[in-house]
Amino acid sequence: MNKADYKIHIIGAGISGLIAARVLEESGYHPVILESTSGAGGRVKTDYIEEYQLDHGFQVLLTAYPAAQKFLDFKTLSLQKFLPGAVIFSKGKKKVIGDPTRDLSLLIPTLLANIGSLSDKLKILKLNSILKKKSIHEIFSQKEKTTLTYLKDFGFSTEIIQQFFKPFFSGIFLEPHLDTSSRMFEFVYKMFGEGYATLPKSGIAAIPDQLLSKLNHTSFQYNTSVQKVEDGRIILENGKEIQSHFTIIATEPGLVMPKLKNQEVEWKSCDTLYFETDTRNISKPLIGLITDPESLINNICYHTSLKTNSNPKKELLSVTIVKEHNLNESTLVARVKTELQQYCNIQTKRFIKRFLIRRALPNITNLQYEMLPTETKLTTTVFLAGDQLLNGSLNAAMIAGEKAALGVIGTLEDGLIVEEFTSEFN
């Protein structure tokens, strides 16, 4: 049986599913992707409204991600770099802090910011040194604790945790208490230290768009919802049955595998609201952090500071909220406008759009960096992908997709069940 004749289906056209398709194609297979929505990208999408490009949530690509370096062409993405620092809004004042060893323009502002004690600054240098030497394998082999406990145990003061670490990493982990695993903290901190936080010039959706452009032998069936997956077949929501030699589930498996219903993943949610303003309160490409514990807003970003495809005559501001709330949209918008004025001295011109992302990041413990291809195997012919298998990141989504595809390829090319498939489907 020719490789191209095997019926290999991938459920979900997110990053993990697209990577799985690419790896299968590279080995000569012609997979089919079943996607419930009208387009690819999963959680990595961009809307285009008027002259603005609005990412679904404030997302960045860390250039140090090993999997991103492997699967993406950074040059073609035209990545726009954030400076290695942040603007801190605290008690009505605005201060800039950053890593002057990587960008000298941050030296004077950081010295004048007076955030954290001398001891805190020395501990940051120590942490930088430790994580530079520590391998990713070592990071994910260590015993887990919460990020907050980790920072306290390291000796950081309450002040610098509250004014920098908490707002900065809450925006990454999408939870306000730093309950996320210390493994994820060390990994992300290391990635920030070894590369840059970036955005593609045409928005975060440029990432799945590039992956799509590299697929030449993959078929797509959009607006196709899957009800159930079994060995050898896929049952769609409309009742149609599809025969499948192998199936890779690149979405939450509990949604399509009844026996996994009790193992459904919990998800972190967030709100991202976009506003137009007349002026920019942060001149450089830096993220703004709001440190007041009463603030609903966690962080802000002027996308027009990055030379993205936004209208240069107007300023585009995104606001991210990670705290839970029960506000309807109109009340939320009013609250955010008030807080922007109160904490950041920002006057908005108009509200553009809100993205409520209920499944933004998987809320998991015992985080891992990678897995063996055989570990993605759920049944004889069903394999799993998706960042929920490892850790909540673009990097993990890519690795999981690759490993699931390699699991399928390994099973096929080991000749374990080829005879059975050939007789059943022909």
C-alpha positions as CSV (number, residue, x, y, z in Angstrom):
1,M,0.0,0.0,0.0
2,N,1.4,3.4,-1.0
3,K,2.0,5.9,1.8
4,A,-0.3,8.4,0.1
5,D,-3.2,5.9,0.2
6,Y,-3.3,5.6,3.9
7,K,-6.3,7.4,5.5
8,I,-4.7,9.5,8.2
9,H,-7.0,12.1,9.8
10,I,-6.1,15.0,12.1
11,I,-8.8,16.5,14.2
12,G,-8.2,20.2,14.7
13,A,-6.3,22.7,12.5
14,G,-4.6,24.5,15.4
15,I,-0.8,24.8,15.6
16,S,-0.4,21.2,16.8
17,G,-2.5,19.8,14.0
18,L,-0.7,21.8,11.4
19,I,2.7,20.6,12.6
20,A,1.5,17.0,12.7
21,A,0.4,17.4,9.0
22,R,3.7,18.8,8.1
23,V,5.7,16.0,9.7
24,L,3.4,13.4,8.0
25,E,3.9,15.1,4.6
26,E,7.6,15.1,5.0
27,S,7.4,11.3,5.3
28,G,5.3,10.9,2.2
29,Y,1.8,10.7,3.7
30,H,-1.3,12.8,2.7
31,P,-3.3,13.5,5.8
32,V,-6.8,15.1,6.0
33,I,-7.5,17.7,8.6
34,L,-11.0,18.0,10.0
35,E,-11.7,21.4,11.5
36,S,-14.9,22.5,13.3
37,T,-14.5,26.2,12.4
38,S,-14.1,28.0,9.1
39,G,-10.3,28.4,9.3
40,A,-7.0,27.2,10.6
41,G,-5.1,28.5,13.6
42,G,-7.0,27.3,16.6
43,R,-6.3,29.8,19.4
44,V,-3.8,31.6,17.2
45,K,-6.0,33.9,15.2
46,T,-6.2,37.5,14.0
47,D,-9.3,39.5,13.0
48,Y,-9.1,42.4,10.6
49,I,-11.5,45.2,11.5
50,E,-11.4,48.5,9.6
51,E,-7.7,49.4,9.4
52,Y,-6.7,47.4,12.5
53,Q,-5.5,43.8,13.0
54,L,-6.7,42.4,16.3
55,D,-5.1,39.2,17.6
56,H,-7.4,36.9,19.6
57,G,-5.8,37.8,22.9
58,F,-2.5,39.4,23.5
59,Q,-0.1,36.8,22.2
60,V,3.7,36.9,21.5
61,L,6.2,34.5,19.9
62,L,9.3,33.9,21.9
63,T,12.2,33.5,19.4
64,A,14.1,31.3,21.8
65,Y,11.5,28.5,21.6
66,P,13.4,25.5,20.1
67,A,10.3,24.2,18.3
68,A,9.6,27.6,16.8
69,Q,13.1,27.8,15.5
70,K,12.7,24.4,13.9
71,F,9.4,24.9,12.2
72,L,9.1,28.6,11.5
73,D,10.8,30.9,9.1
74,F,11.3,34.0,11.3
75,K,12.6,36.2,8.5
76,T,9.4,35.7,6.4
77,L,7.3,36.4,9.5
78,S,8.9,39.8,9.7
79,L,9.0,39.7,13.5
80,Q,8.7,42.9,15.5
81,K,10.6,42.8,18.7
82,F,9.6,44.0,22.1
83,L,12.3,45.5,24.2
84,P,13.5,43.3,27.1
85,G,11.6,45.3,29.8
86,A,8.3,46.7,30.8
87,V,6.6,50.0,31.8
88,I,5.3,49.8,35.4
89,F,2.2,51.8,36.3
90,S,2.2,52.2,40.1
91,K,0.4,54.7,42.3
92,G,-0.2,57.1,39.5
93,K,3.4,57.0,38.3
94,K,5.1,55.4,35.3
95,K,8.5,53.8,35.5
96,V,10.5,51.8,32.9
97,I,12.6,48.8,33.9
98,G,14.5,46.3,31.7
99,D,17.7,44.5,31.0
100,P,20.3,47.1,30.1
101,T,22.8,44.3,29.2
102,R,20.6,43.5,26.2
103,D,19.4,47.1,25.4
104,L,21.5,50.0,26.7
105,S,18.6,52.4,26.3
106,L,17.0,50.8,29.4
107,L,20.0,51.5,31.7
108,I,19.1,55.0,32.9
109,P,15.3,54.4,33.2
110,T,16.0,51.2,35.2
111,L,18.4,52.9,37.6
112,L,15.9,55.7,38.1
113,A,12.9,53.4,38.5
114,N,13.7,52.5,42.1
115,I,11.7,49.2,41.8
116,G,13.0,46.5,44.1
117,S,16.0,46.7,46.5
118,L,19.6,46.2,45.7
119,S,19.2,42.7,47.0
120,D,16.4,42.1,44.5
121,K,18.6,43.3,41.6
122,L,21.4,41.0,42.7
123,K,19.0,38.1,42.9
124,I,17.8,38.8,39.4
125,L,21.4,38.6,38.2
126,K,21.8,35.4,40.1
127,L,18.6,33.9,38.6
128,N,19.7,35.0,35.1
129,S,23.0,33.2,35.6
130,I,21.4,30.0,37.0
131,L,18.8,29.7,34.2
132,K,21.4,30.4,31.5
133,K,23.4,27.4,32.6
134,K,20.4,25.1,33.4
135,S,19.1,22.9,30.5
136,I,15.5,22.7,29.6
137,H,15.6,19.0,30.6
138,E,16.8,20.0,34.1
139,I,14.1,22.6,34.4
140,F,11.3,20.1,33.7
141,S,12.9,17.4,35.9
142,Q,12.8,19.5,39.1
143,K,10.1,19.2,41.7
144,E,7.2,21.5,41.1
145,K,6.0,24.3,43.4
146,T,3.9,27.4,42.6
147,T,5.7,30.3,40.9
148,L,4.9,32.5,43.9
149,T,6.4,30.0,46.3
150,Y,9.5,29.8,44.1
151,L,10.0,33.5,44.0
152,K,9.6,33.8,47.8
153,D,12.0,30.9,48.4
154,F,14.5,32.5,46.1
155,G,14.4,35.5,48.4
156,F,12.7,38.1,46.3
157,S,11.0,40.9,48.2
158,T,7.2,41.3,48.4
159,E,7.7,44.7,46.6
160,I,9.3,43.4,43.5
161,I,7.0,40.4,43.3
162,Q,4.0,42.7,43.5
163,Q,5.4,45.4,41.2
164,F,7.0,43.2,38.5
165,F,6.9,39.4,38.7
166,K,3.2,39.1,39.5
167,P,1.8,41.4,36.8
168,F,4.3,40.3,34.2
169,F,3.9,36.6,34.6
170,S,0.2,36.8,35.4
171,G,-0.2,38.1,31.8
172,I,1.7,35.1,30.5
173,F,0.2,32.4,32.7
174,L,-3.3,34.0,32.6
175,E,-3.9,33.7,36.3
176,P,-3.4,36.4,38.9
177,H,-2.0,34.5,41.8
178,L,1.1,32.9,40.2
179,D,-0.2,29.4,41.0
180,T,1.4,28.1,37.8
181,S,4.2,25.5,38.1
182,S,7.7,26.8,38.8
183,R,8.9,24.6,35.9
184,M,6.9,26.9,33.6
185,F,8.3,30.0,35.2
186,E,11.9,28.9,34.8
187,F,11.3,27.8,31.2
188,V,9.6,31.0,30.2
189,Y,12.1,33.2,32.1
190,K,14.9,31.3,30.3
191,M,13.3,31.8,26.9
192,F,12.9,35.6,27.6
193,G,16.6,35.7,28.5
194,E,17.8,33.9,25.4
195,G,15.6,35.5,22.8
196,Y,12.9,38.2,22.3
197,A,9.2,38.5,22.7
198,T,8.0,39.3,19.2
199,L,4.9,39.7,17.0
200,P,4.7,39.0,13.3
201,K,4.2,42.3,11.4
202,S,0.8,41.0,10.0
203,G,-0.4,39.7,13.3
204,I,-0.2,36.4,15.3
205,A,-2.2,34.6,12.6
206,A,0.8,34.8,10.4
207,I,2.2,31.8,12.2
208,P,-0.5,29.3,11.2
209,D,-0.7,31.0,7.8
210,Q,3.0,30.2,7.3
211,L,2.5,26.6,8.4
212,L,-0.5,26.3,6.0
213,S,1.6,27.6,3.1
214,K,4.1,24.8,3.6
215,L,1.5,22.0,3.3
216,N,1.2,20.6,-0.2
217,H,-0.4,17.2,0.3
218,T,-2.8,17.9,3.1
219,S,-6.6,18.1,2.5
220,F,-8.8,20.3,4.7
221,Q,-12.5,19.9,5.6
222,Y,-13.6,23.0,7.4
223,N,-16.9,23.5,9.3
224,T,-16.7,19.8,10.1
225,S,-17.4,18.9,13.7
226,V,-16.5,15.5,15.0
227,Q,-18.8,13.7,17.5
228,K,-16.8,10.5,18.2
229,V,-13.5,8.8,17.4
230,E,-13.0,5.1,17.5
231,D,-10.3,2.8,16.1
232,G,-10.8,2.8,12.4
233,R,-13.5,5.3,12.1
234,I,-14.6,8.9,12.9
235,I,-18.3,9.8,13.4
236,L,-19.2,13.4,12.5
237,E,-21.8,15.5,14.2
238,N,-24.0,15.2,11.1
239,G,-23.9,11.4,11.5
240,K,-21.6,10.7,8.6
241,E,-19.0,8.0,9.2
242,I,-15.4,8.3,7.9
243,Q,-13.0,5.4,7.7
244,S,-9.6,6.2,9.1
245,H,-6.4,4.1,9.3
246,F,-5.0,6.5,11.9
247,T,-6.5,9.5,13.7
248,I,-4.6,12.2,15.5
249,I,-6.7,14.2,18.0
250,A,-5.2,17.7,18.0
251,T,-7.9,19.1,20.2
252,E,-9.2,18.2,23.7
253,P,-9.6,14.5,23.5
254,G,-12.5,14.3,26.0
255,L,-14.7,16.1,23.5
256,V,-14.5,13.2,21.0
257,M,-13.5,10.2,23.1
258,P,-16.4,9.3,25.5
259,K,-14.2,7.2,27.7
260,L,-12.1,10.3,28.4
261,K,-15.0,12.6,29.5
262,N,-13.8,12.4,33.1
263,Q,-10.4,13.6,32.1
264,E,-11.4,16.8,30.4
265,V,-8.8,19.5,30.8
266,E,-9.5,22.7,32.8
267,W,-8.9,25.9,31.0
268,K,-7.7,29.4,31.9
269,S,-9.7,32.2,30.4
270,C,-8.9,35.9,29.7
271,D,-10.4,39.0,28.3
272,T,-8.7,41.2,25.7
273,L,-10.2,44.5,24.8
274,Y,-9.0,46.8,22.0
275,F,-9.3,50.6,22.0
276,E,-8.3,53.4,19.7
277,T,-6.5,56.4,21.3
278,D,-5.2,59.7,19.9
279,T,-1.8,59.5,21.6
280,R,0.5,56.8,22.8
281,N,1.4,56.7,26.5
282,I,4.2,54.2,26.0
283,S,6.5,55.4,23.3
284,K,8.8,52.3,23.0
285,P,7.8,48.7,22.2
286,L,7.2,47.8,25.8
287,I,4.4,46.1,27.6
288,G,2.7,48.1,30.3
289,L,2.0,46.5,33.7
290,I,-0.6,47.7,36.2
291,T,0.5,46.8,39.7
292,D,-2.4,48.0,41.9
293,P,-4.1,44.9,43.4
294,E,-7.5,46.5,43.0
295,S,-7.1,46.9,39.3
296,L,-9.0,44.6,37.0
297,I,-6.5,45.3,34.2
298,N,-3.3,43.3,34.2
299,N,-1.4,44.6,31.2
300,I,-1.6,46.9,28.2
301,C,0.2,47.2,24.9
302,Y,0.3,49.7,22.1
303,H,0.5,47.6,19.0
304,T,1.3,50.7,16.9
305,S,4.7,50.8,18.7
306,L,5.7,47.7,16.8
307,K,5.3,48.7,13.2
308,T,2.5,46.3,12.7
309,N,0.0,46.7,9.9
310,S,-2.1,49.1,11.9
311,N,-3.0,52.7,10.8
312,P,0.0,54.8,11.8
313,K,-2.1,57.9,12.2
314,K,-4.1,56.3,15.1
315,E,-3.0,54.4,18.1
316,L,-4.2,50.8,18.8
317,L,-4.2,49.8,22.5
318,S,-4.9,46.3,23.8
319,V,-5.9,45.6,27.4
320,T,-5.6,42.2,29.0
321,I,-7.6,41.0,32.0
322,V,-6.9,37.7,33.7
323,K,-8.9,38.1,36.9
324,E,-12.3,36.5,37.1
325,H,-15.3,38.9,36.9
326,N,-19.0,38.7,36.2
327,L,-19.3,42.0,34.3
328,N,-21.3,42.2,31.0
329,E,-19.5,43.8,28.1
330,S,-20.8,47.3,28.4
331,T,-20.0,47.4,32.2
332,L,-16.6,45.9,31.6
333,V,-15.7,48.4,28.9
334,A,-16.7,51.3,31.2
335,R,-14.7,49.8,34.0
336,V,-11.6,49.4,31.8
337,K,-11.9,53.0,30.5
338,T,-12.0,54.3,34.1
339,E,-9.0,52.2,35.1
340,L,-7.0,53.3,32.1
341,Q,-7.5,56.9,33.1
342,Q,-7.0,56.2,36.8
343,Y,-3.9,54.1,36.7
344,C,-2.3,55.0,33.3
345,N,-3.6,58.5,32.5
346,I,-4.9,57.1,29.2
347,Q,-7.9,58.6,27.6
348,T,-9.5,56.2,25.0
349,K,-11.1,57.6,21.9
350,R,-13.3,54.6,21.2
351,F,-13.8,50.9,22.0
352,I,-13.2,48.6,19.0
353,K,-13.7,44.9,20.1
354,R,-13.6,42.5,23.0
355,F,-12.3,38.9,22.8
356,L,-13.5,36.7,25.7
357,I,-11.3,33.6,25.3
358,R,-12.7,30.9,27.5
359,R,-10.1,28.3,26.5
360,A,-7.0,30.3,26.4
361,L,-4.5,28.0,28.2
362,P,-4.7,24.5,29.6
363,N,-4.6,24.5,33.4
364,I,-2.4,21.5,34.1
365,T,0.1,20.2,36.6
366,N,3.1,17.9,36.3
367,L,4.3,19.9,33.3
368,Q,6.6,18.2,30.8
369,Y,8.7,19.6,28.0
370,E,8.5,16.7,25.6
371,M,7.4,13.1,25.2
372,L,8.2,10.0,23.2
373,P,6.2,9.4,20.0
374,T,4.9,6.2,21.6
375,E,3.5,8.2,24.6
376,T,1.1,10.0,22.3
377,K,-0.6,6.7,21.5
378,L,-4.1,6.3,23.0
379,T,-5.3,3.2,21.3
380,T,-4.1,1.0,18.4
381,T,-4.8,3.7,15.9
382,V,-5.6,6.9,17.8
383,F,-2.9,9.3,18.8
384,L,-3.1,12.6,20.8
385,A,-1.5,16.0,20.2
386,G,-2.0,19.5,21.6
387,D,-0.2,21.6,24.2
388,Q,-2.4,20.2,27.0
389,L,-0.2,17.1,26.9
390,L,2.9,19.0,28.0
391,N,2.6,22.6,29.0
392,G,0.6,25.6,27.8
393,S,2.7,27.1,25.1
394,L,3.1,27.5,21.4
395,N,6.4,25.5,21.7
396,A,4.6,22.6,23.4
397,A,1.8,22.6,20.8
398,M,4.5,22.1,18.1
399,I,6.3,19.4,19.9
400,A,3.1,17.5,20.7
401,G,2.0,17.7,17.0
402,E,5.4,16.4,15.9
403,K,5.5,13.6,18.3
404,A,2.0,12.4,17.5
405,A,2.9,12.3,13.8
406,L,6.1,10.4,14.5
407,G,4.0,8.0,16.6
408,V,1.8,7.3,13.6
409,I,4.8,7.0,11.2
410,G,6.6,4.7,13.6
411,T,3.6,2.4,13.9
412,L,3.1,2.2,10.2
413,E,6.7,1.8,9.2
414,D,7.3,-0.9,11.9
415,G,4.7,-2.9,9.9
416,L,2.7,-3.7,13.1
417,I,-0.8,-3.5,11.7
418,V,-0.4,-2.9,8.0
419,E,-1.9,-6.2,7.0
420,E,-5.0,-5.7,9.1
421,F,-5.6,-2.3,7.6
422,T,-5.0,-3.5,4.0
423,S,-7.6,-6.2,4.4
424,E,-10.2,-4.0,6.2
425,F,-10.2,-1.0,3.9
426,N,-9.6,-2.5,0.5
